[in-house]
Amino acid sequence: MGATNTEHYSEAQNQMARLAKAIGHPARIAIIEHLLKVGKCICNDIVEELPLAQPTISQHLKELKNAGLIKGNIEGNAICYCVDEAAIDTLKTYFENLIPKNRDNQNNACC
């Protein structure tokens, strides 16, 4: 199958695809969960938490940051990471709106 032509989709659909791709790895989910639990931390803190090498963690952090799911600020000689709450809200809102509010009133013979 060829490459997806993103111009055929809305900006919202393209944004959701970028976010979904970024969270499409269990290590990235674990990183986000850890950041939500601790608030903010540096890469070495995540290395101590997860069974992955530092370069692997750094690559996952880069993917999450590029997608806009996390932010990184320089603190001393390290980068301190935290979750971007706006991106999490975007995901939450998207999935909440997938199911119509009146779904209980619909005749859904399939499921």
Residue frames as a rotation matrix with the C-alpha (Angstrom) as fourth column:
MET 1
0.585 0.811 0.000 0.00
0.811 -0.585 0.000 0.00
0.000 0.000 -1.000 0.00
GLY 2
-0.069 -0.631 0.772 1.35
0.604 -0.642 -0.471 3.46
0.794 0.434 0.426 -0.88
ALA 3
-0.886 -0.316 -0.340 1.98
0.463 -0.548 -0.696 6.44
0.034 -0.774 0.632 1.33
THR 4
0.094 0.956 -0.278 -1.03
0.953 -0.167 -0.252 8.22
-0.287 -0.241 -0.927 2.77
ASN 5
-0.537 -0.163 0.827 -1.85
0.522 -0.835 0.175 11.53
0.662 0.526 0.534 1.12
THR 6
-0.549 0.262 -0.793 -2.65
0.788 -0.154 -0.596 13.67
-0.278 -0.953 -0.122 4.16
GLU 7
-0.968 0.170 -0.187 -4.06
-0.212 -0.949 0.234 16.54
-0.138 0.266 0.954 2.10
HIS 8
-0.509 0.821 -0.258 -7.27
-0.026 0.285 0.958 14.55
0.860 0.494 -0.124 1.63
TYR 9
0.018 0.462 -0.887 -8.01
0.894 0.390 0.221 14.69
0.448 -0.796 -0.406 5.36
SER 10
0.801 0.332 0.498 -8.94
0.099 -0.894 0.437 17.51
0.591 -0.301 -0.749 7.69
GLU 11
-0.139 -0.864 0.483 -6.33
-0.496 -0.361 -0.789 19.16
0.857 -0.350 -0.379 9.90
ALA 12
0.200 0.293 0.935 -8.08
-0.975 0.157 0.159 17.61
-0.100 -0.943 0.317 12.90
GLN 13
0.987 0.160 0.029 -7.82
-0.154 0.975 -0.162 14.14
-0.054 0.156 0.986 11.36
ASN 14
0.423 -0.903 -0.081 -4.14
0.097 0.134 -0.986 14.66
0.901 0.409 0.144 10.54
GLN 15
-0.163 -0.455 0.876 -3.45
-0.816 -0.437 -0.378 15.94
0.555 -0.776 -0.300 14.06
MET 16
0.570 0.440 0.694 -5.20
-0.769 0.584 0.261 12.95
-0.291 -0.682 0.671 15.61
ALA 17
0.931 -0.276 -0.238 -3.21
0.097 0.817 -0.568 10.60
0.351 0.506 0.788 13.37
ARG 18
0.035 -0.964 0.264 0.07
-0.253 -0.264 -0.931 12.21
0.967 -0.035 -0.253 14.51
LEU 19
-0.079 -0.011 0.997 -0.92
-0.988 -0.135 -0.079 11.89
0.135 -0.991 -0.001 18.17
ALA 20
0.835 0.463 0.298 -2.12
-0.497 0.867 0.044 8.30
-0.238 -0.185 0.953 17.72
LYS 21
0.674 -0.665 -0.322 1.10
0.079 0.499 -0.863 7.34
0.734 0.556 0.389 15.94
ALA 22
-0.177 -0.788 0.590 3.14
-0.582 -0.400 -0.708 8.86
0.794 -0.469 -0.387 18.76
ILE 23
-0.100 0.183 0.978 1.32
-0.959 0.245 -0.144 6.82
-0.266 -0.952 0.151 21.40
GLY 24
0.710 0.441 -0.549 1.41
-0.644 0.722 -0.252 3.70
0.286 0.533 0.797 19.25
HIS 25
-0.106 -0.775 -0.623 4.25
-0.054 0.630 -0.775 2.13
0.993 -0.048 -0.108 21.25
PRO 26
0.659 0.456 -0.598 3.90
0.506 0.319 0.801 0.72
0.556 -0.831 -0.021 24.78
ALA 27
-0.279 -0.819 -0.502 7.13
0.958 -0.203 -0.202 2.42
0.063 -0.537 0.841 25.92
ARG 28
-0.786 0.020 0.617 5.68
0.118 -0.976 0.183 5.80
0.606 0.217 0.765 24.98
ILE 29
0.362 0.931 0.031 2.48
-0.006 -0.031 0.999 5.03
0.932 -0.362 -0.006 26.86
ALA 30
0.440 -0.271 -0.856 4.62
0.864 0.387 0.321 4.09
0.245 -0.881 0.404 29.89
ILE 31
-0.693 -0.715 0.091 6.58
0.682 -0.691 -0.240 7.35
0.234 -0.104 0.967 29.56
ILE 32
-0.398 0.627 0.670 3.39
-0.179 -0.769 0.613 9.41
0.900 0.124 0.419 29.44
GLU 33
0.616 0.642 -0.458 1.96
0.283 0.362 0.888 7.52
0.735 -0.676 0.041 32.43
HIS 34
0.008 -0.709 -0.705 5.18
0.993 0.086 -0.076 8.13
0.114 -0.700 0.705 34.37
LEU 35
-0.834 -0.331 0.442 5.19
0.344 -0.937 -0.052 11.82
0.431 0.109 0.896 33.52
LEU 36
0.041 0.925 0.377 1.54
-0.172 -0.365 0.915 12.14
0.984 -0.103 0.144 34.55
LYS 37
0.611 0.162 -0.775 2.40
0.619 0.512 0.595 10.44
0.493 -0.843 0.213 37.87
VAL 38
-0.040 -0.763 -0.645 5.48
0.976 -0.169 0.140 12.51
-0.216 -0.623 0.752 38.73
GLY 39
0.696 0.367 -0.617 4.61
0.270 -0.930 -0.248 15.78
-0.665 0.005 -0.747 36.98
LYS 40
0.817 -0.514 -0.259 8.02
-0.490 -0.385 -0.782 16.37
0.303 0.766 -0.567 35.42
CYS 41
0.628 -0.686 0.368 11.39
0.045 0.504 0.862 14.66
-0.777 -0.525 0.347 35.27
ILE 42
0.054 -0.705 -0.708 14.59
-0.933 -0.289 0.216 14.29
-0.357 0.648 -0.673 33.28
CYS 43
0.356 0.060 -0.933 15.46
-0.712 0.664 -0.229 11.42
0.605 0.745 0.279 30.94
ASN 44
-0.654 -0.710 -0.260 17.63
-0.364 0.597 -0.715 9.64
0.663 -0.373 -0.649 33.53
ASP 45
-0.573 0.543 0.614 14.65
-0.685 0.095 -0.723 9.43
-0.451 -0.834 0.317 35.90
ILE 46
0.519 0.780 -0.351 12.67
-0.839 0.386 -0.384 7.67
-0.164 0.494 0.854 33.17
VAL 47
-0.019 -0.635 -0.773 15.63
-0.586 0.634 -0.506 5.35
0.810 0.443 -0.384 32.46
GLU 48
-0.887 -0.311 0.342 15.52
-0.447 0.389 -0.805 4.29
0.117 -0.867 -0.484 36.12
GLU 49
-0.209 0.922 0.325 11.77
-0.729 0.075 -0.681 3.65
-0.652 -0.380 0.656 35.84
LEU 50
0.778 0.553 -0.296 11.60
-0.584 0.466 -0.665 1.70
-0.230 0.691 0.686 32.57
PRO 51
0.372 -0.644 0.668 13.60
0.147 0.752 0.643 -1.34
-0.916 -0.141 0.375 31.42
LEU 52
0.845 -0.086 0.528 15.05
0.525 -0.060 -0.849 0.48
0.104 0.995 -0.006 28.41
ALA 53
-0.172 -0.982 -0.082 18.44
0.976 -0.181 0.122 1.94
-0.135 -0.059 0.989 27.57
GLN 54
-0.133 0.049 -0.990 18.96
0.307 -0.948 -0.088 5.71
-0.943 -0.315 0.111 27.73
PRO 55
-0.920 -0.209 -0.333 19.28
-0.219 -0.429 0.876 6.12
-0.326 0.879 0.349 23.92
THR 56
-0.674 0.737 0.060 15.98
0.619 0.518 0.591 4.26
0.404 0.435 -0.805 23.46
ILE 57
0.044 0.664 -0.746 14.23
0.888 -0.369 -0.275 6.44
-0.458 -0.650 -0.606 26.04
SER 58
-0.486 -0.313 -0.816 15.67
0.023 -0.938 0.346 9.54
-0.874 0.149 0.463 24.35
GLN 59
-0.991 0.132 0.033 14.29
0.041 0.056 0.998 8.44
0.130 0.990 -0.060 20.98
HIS 60
-0.275 0.946 -0.174 10.83
0.912 0.314 0.264 7.83
0.304 -0.086 -0.949 22.45
LEU 61
-0.025 0.205 -0.978 10.94
0.622 -0.763 -0.176 11.23
-0.783 -0.613 -0.109 24.18
LYS 62
-0.845 -0.345 -0.409 11.85
-0.101 -0.647 0.756 12.82
-0.526 0.680 0.512 20.84
GLU 63
-0.786 0.601 0.146 8.87
0.422 0.349 0.837 11.18
0.452 0.719 -0.528 19.12
LEU 64
0.026 0.820 -0.571 6.49
0.999 -0.048 -0.024 12.27
-0.047 -0.570 -0.821 21.89
LYS 65
-0.230 -0.189 -0.954 7.87
0.335 -0.936 0.105 15.81
-0.914 -0.296 0.279 21.82
ASN 66
-0.983 -0.169 -0.073 7.68
-0.018 -0.306 0.952 16.05
-0.183 0.937 0.298 18.01
ALA 67
-0.488 0.871 0.053 4.03
0.672 0.336 0.660 15.01
0.558 0.357 -0.749 18.18
GLY 68
-0.426 0.279 0.861 3.36
-0.361 -0.925 0.120 17.66
0.830 -0.260 0.494 20.80
LEU 69
0.490 0.645 -0.586 2.39
0.234 0.550 0.802 15.24
0.839 -0.530 0.118 23.58
ILE 70
0.509 -0.390 -0.767 5.20
0.829 -0.016 0.559 16.32
-0.231 -0.921 0.315 25.89
LYS 71
0.864 -0.323 0.386 7.25
-0.169 -0.908 -0.383 19.45
0.474 0.265 -0.840 26.43
GLY 72
0.410 -0.798 -0.442 10.90
0.903 0.424 0.071 19.73
0.131 -0.429 0.894 27.35
ASN 73
0.910 -0.161 0.381 12.62
-0.188 -0.981 0.036 22.62
0.368 -0.105 -0.924 29.09
ILE 74
0.055 -0.972 -0.230 16.32
0.318 0.235 -0.918 22.97
0.947 -0.023 0.322 29.71
GLU 75
0.934 0.111 0.341 17.14
-0.290 -0.326 0.900 22.90
0.211 -0.939 -0.272 33.42
GLY 76
0.376 -0.889 0.260 20.86
-0.437 0.077 0.896 23.09
-0.817 -0.450 -0.359 34.04
ASN 77
-0.589 -0.656 -0.471 22.57
-0.749 0.226 0.622 20.52
-0.302 0.720 -0.625 31.84
ALA 78
-0.842 0.384 0.379 19.46
0.419 0.908 0.008 18.34
-0.341 0.166 -0.925 31.38
ILE 79
-0.681 0.731 0.050 16.08
-0.418 -0.444 0.792 18.62
0.601 0.518 0.608 29.73
CYS 80
-0.833 0.501 0.237 13.11
-0.080 0.315 -0.946 18.34
-0.548 -0.807 -0.222 32.06
TYR 81
-0.834 0.540 -0.113 10.05
0.001 0.208 0.978 16.76
0.552 0.816 -0.174 30.45
CYS 82
-0.668 0.735 0.114 6.35
-0.144 0.022 -0.989 17.08
-0.730 -0.677 0.091 31.26
VAL 83
-0.392 0.645 0.656 3.09
0.879 0.472 0.062 16.15
-0.270 0.601 -0.752 29.57
ASP 84
-0.975 0.216 0.054 1.45
-0.176 -0.895 0.410 18.81
0.137 0.390 0.911 27.40
GLU 85
-0.626 0.775 0.081 -2.00
0.186 0.250 -0.950 18.94
-0.757 -0.580 -0.301 28.99
ALA 86
-0.062 0.617 -0.784 -3.53
-0.766 -0.533 -0.359 20.53
-0.640 0.578 0.506 25.87
ALA 87
-0.533 -0.190 -0.824 -2.53
-0.750 0.556 0.358 17.52
0.391 0.809 -0.439 23.75
ILE 88
-0.973 0.220 -0.070 -3.99
0.225 0.839 -0.495 15.11
-0.050 -0.498 -0.866 26.32
ASP 89
-0.348 0.885 -0.309 -7.20
-0.144 -0.376 -0.915 17.17
-0.927 -0.274 0.258 26.32
THR 90
-0.235 0.202 -0.951 -7.27
-0.962 -0.189 0.197 16.95
-0.140 0.961 0.239 22.51
LEU 91
-0.847 -0.115 -0.519 -7.07
-0.235 0.957 0.172 13.14
0.476 0.267 -0.838 22.68
LYS 92
-0.835 0.544 -0.083 -9.68
0.308 0.338 -0.889 12.97
-0.455 -0.768 -0.450 25.43
THR 93
-0.222 0.776 -0.590 -12.12
-0.511 -0.608 -0.607 15.23
-0.830 0.167 0.531 23.62
TYR 94
-0.474 -0.010 -0.880 -11.67
-0.861 0.215 0.461 13.38
0.185 0.977 -0.111 20.34
PHE 95
-0.892 0.080 -0.444 -12.47
0.079 0.997 0.021 9.99
0.444 -0.017 -0.896 21.85
GLU 96
-0.682 0.701 -0.209 -15.34
0.214 -0.082 -0.973 11.36
-0.699 -0.708 -0.094 23.93
ASN 97
-0.137 0.638 -0.758 -16.89
-0.687 -0.612 -0.391 12.80
-0.713 0.467 0.523 20.78
LEU 98
-0.886 -0.218 -0.408 -16.53
-0.452 0.596 0.664 9.62
0.099 0.773 -0.627 18.72
ILE 99
-0.706 0.680 -0.198 -19.56
0.696 0.718 -0.015 8.07
0.132 -0.149 -0.980 20.37
PRO 100
-0.408 0.616 0.674 -22.73
-0.028 -0.746 0.665 10.09
0.913 0.252 0.322 19.89
LYS 101
-0.852 0.097 0.514 -24.34
-0.518 -0.287 -0.806 11.33
0.069 -0.953 0.295 23.10
ASN 102
0.076 0.982 0.172 -27.65
-0.947 0.125 -0.297 9.70
-0.314 -0.140 0.939 22.12
ARG 103
-0.647 -0.431 -0.629 -26.16
-0.656 0.735 0.172 6.30
0.388 0.524 -0.758 21.32
ASP 104
-0.883 0.342 0.321 -28.48
-0.003 0.681 -0.732 4.56
-0.469 -0.648 -0.601 23.80
ASN 105
0.044 0.968 -0.248 -31.44
-0.343 -0.219 -0.913 5.76
-0.938 0.125 0.322 21.73
GLN 106
-0.166 -0.163 -0.973 -30.06
-0.985 -0.021 0.171 4.42
-0.048 0.986 -0.157 18.44
ASN 107
0.816 0.410 0.408 -31.10
-0.352 0.911 -0.213 1.08
-0.459 0.030 0.888 17.04
ASN 108
-0.050 -0.929 -0.366 -27.74
-0.997 0.029 0.065 -0.62
-0.050 0.368 -0.929 16.57
ALA 109
0.860 0.511 -0.002 -28.48
-0.508 0.854 -0.108 -4.08
-0.054 0.094 0.994 15.19
CYS 110
0.394 -0.788 -0.474 -24.82
-0.303 0.375 -0.876 -4.85
0.868 0.489 -0.091 14.64
CYS 111
-0.613 -0.772 -0.171 -23.58
-0.019 0.230 -0.973 -4.81
0.790 -0.593 -0.156 18.23
